[in-house]
């Protein structure tokens, strides 16, 4: 990342996150944030849901990604995910019409493990 890039850790509204572009550190477009999923018991963000750029995936496949896996580039108003397109396509995903069970802890653990993050509830 450039030294001129400004990252922010300030609180933001969920509505301002939805629709924000996701890029990797090479500034390649990866997708768009479609949803922010909250854990009502803890009040924490469980993950965000990203829809991939259609040019490299057919159909709309969604990916749950731990929110702490992203950096926010304030200058460009986009989220940066340190991952290649190929690794993102191979990530655990789901169809827009067939979401995983939100109560499935095993699924959540697999998602966090894939991105090298500790589950938010630990």
C-alpha positions in Angstrom: 0.0 0.0 0.0 1.1 3.5 -0.8 2.2 5.7 2.1 -0.3 8.3 0.9 -3.2 5.9 1.5 -5.3 7.0 4.4 -7.0 4.2 6.4 -9.7 4.8 8.9 -10.8 2.8 12.0 -13.6 5.2 12.9 -17.1 3.8 13.5 -19.3 3.9 10.4 -23.0 3.3 9.6 -23.9 -0.1 8.2 -25.8 1.7 5.4 -22.6 3.4 4.3 -20.8 0.1 4.0 -23.3 -1.6 1.7 -22.5 -0.9 -1.9 -18.8 -0.1 -1.2 -16.2 -1.5 -3.6 -13.8 -4.2 -2.5 -10.3 -4.3 -4.0 -7.1 -6.1 -3.3 -3.7 -4.4 -2.5 -3.0 -4.5 -6.3 -6.1 -2.3 -6.8 -7.9 -5.1 -8.6 -11.7 -4.9 -8.2 -12.9 -8.0 -6.3 -16.6 -7.1 -5.7 -19.1 -5.1 -3.8 -20.3 -5.3 -0.2 -23.9 -6.5 -0.3 -24.8 -7.0 3.4 -23.5 -6.4 6.9 -24.4 -9.3 9.2 -24.6 -8.5 12.9 -24.6 -10.8 16.0 -27.6 -9.4 18.0 -26.2 -11.0 21.3 -22.8 -9.3 21.2 -23.6 -6.3 19.0 -20.6 -7.1 16.9 -20.3 -7.5 13.1 -20.2 -11.2 12.4 -19.1 -10.7 8.8 -19.9 -8.8 5.6 -21.2 -10.4 2.5 -19.4 -9.6 -0.8 -20.7 -10.2 -4.3 -17.9 -10.8 -6.7 -17.2 -8.8 -9.8 -19.1 -10.6 -12.5 -16.3 -10.6 -15.0 -14.6 -13.5 -13.3 -17.5 -15.5 -11.9 -20.8 -16.5 -13.6 -23.9 -15.9 -11.6 -24.1 -14.2 -8.2 -22.2 -16.1 -5.7 -21.8 -14.5 -2.3 -18.9 -14.7 0.2 -19.1 -14.1 3.9 -15.8 -12.4 5.0 -14.8 -11.4 8.5 -15.0 -7.6 8.7 -11.7 -7.4 10.4 -10.1 -8.9 7.3 -10.6 -5.6 5.6 -8.8 -2.2 5.7 -10.8 0.8 4.7 -9.1 3.2 2.3 -10.6 6.6 3.3 -9.0 8.3 0.3 -10.7 6.0 -2.3 -13.8 5.1 -0.1 -13.2 1.4 -0.7 -12.4 -1.7 1.4 -9.1 -3.5 0.8 -9.0 -7.2 1.2 -5.5 -8.8 1.0 -6.4 -11.7 -1.2 -6.0 -12.7 -4.8 -9.1 -13.1 -7.1 -8.3 -16.8 -7.4 -8.2 -17.3 -3.6 -11.5 -15.4 -3.2 -13.2 -17.5 -5.9 -12.1 -20.7 -4.0 -13.4 -19.3 -0.7 -16.5 -20.8 1.0 -19.4 -19.1 -0.7 -23.1 -19.5 -1.1 -25.9 -18.6 -3.5 -27.9 -15.4 -3.0 -31.1 -17.5 -2.7 -29.6 -20.1 -0.3 -27.8 -18.5 2.7 -26.1 -20.7 5.3 -27.7 -21.1 8.7 -26.6 -18.2 10.8 -26.6 -20.5 13.9 -24.1 -22.9 12.3 -20.9 -22.4 14.3 -18.9 -24.9 12.2 -19.6 -22.9 9.1 -18.6 -19.6 10.8 -15.4 -21.2 12.1 -14.5 -22.4 8.5 -15.1 -18.9 7.1 -12.9 -17.2 9.8 -10.2 -19.9 9.4 -10.1 -19.5 5.6 -9.3 -15.8 6.0 -6.8 -16.4 8.8 -8.9 -14.6 11.5 -10.0 -15.6 14.9 -13.8 -15.8 15.3 -15.3 -12.6 16.7 -16.9 -14.4 19.6 -13.7 -15.7 21.1 
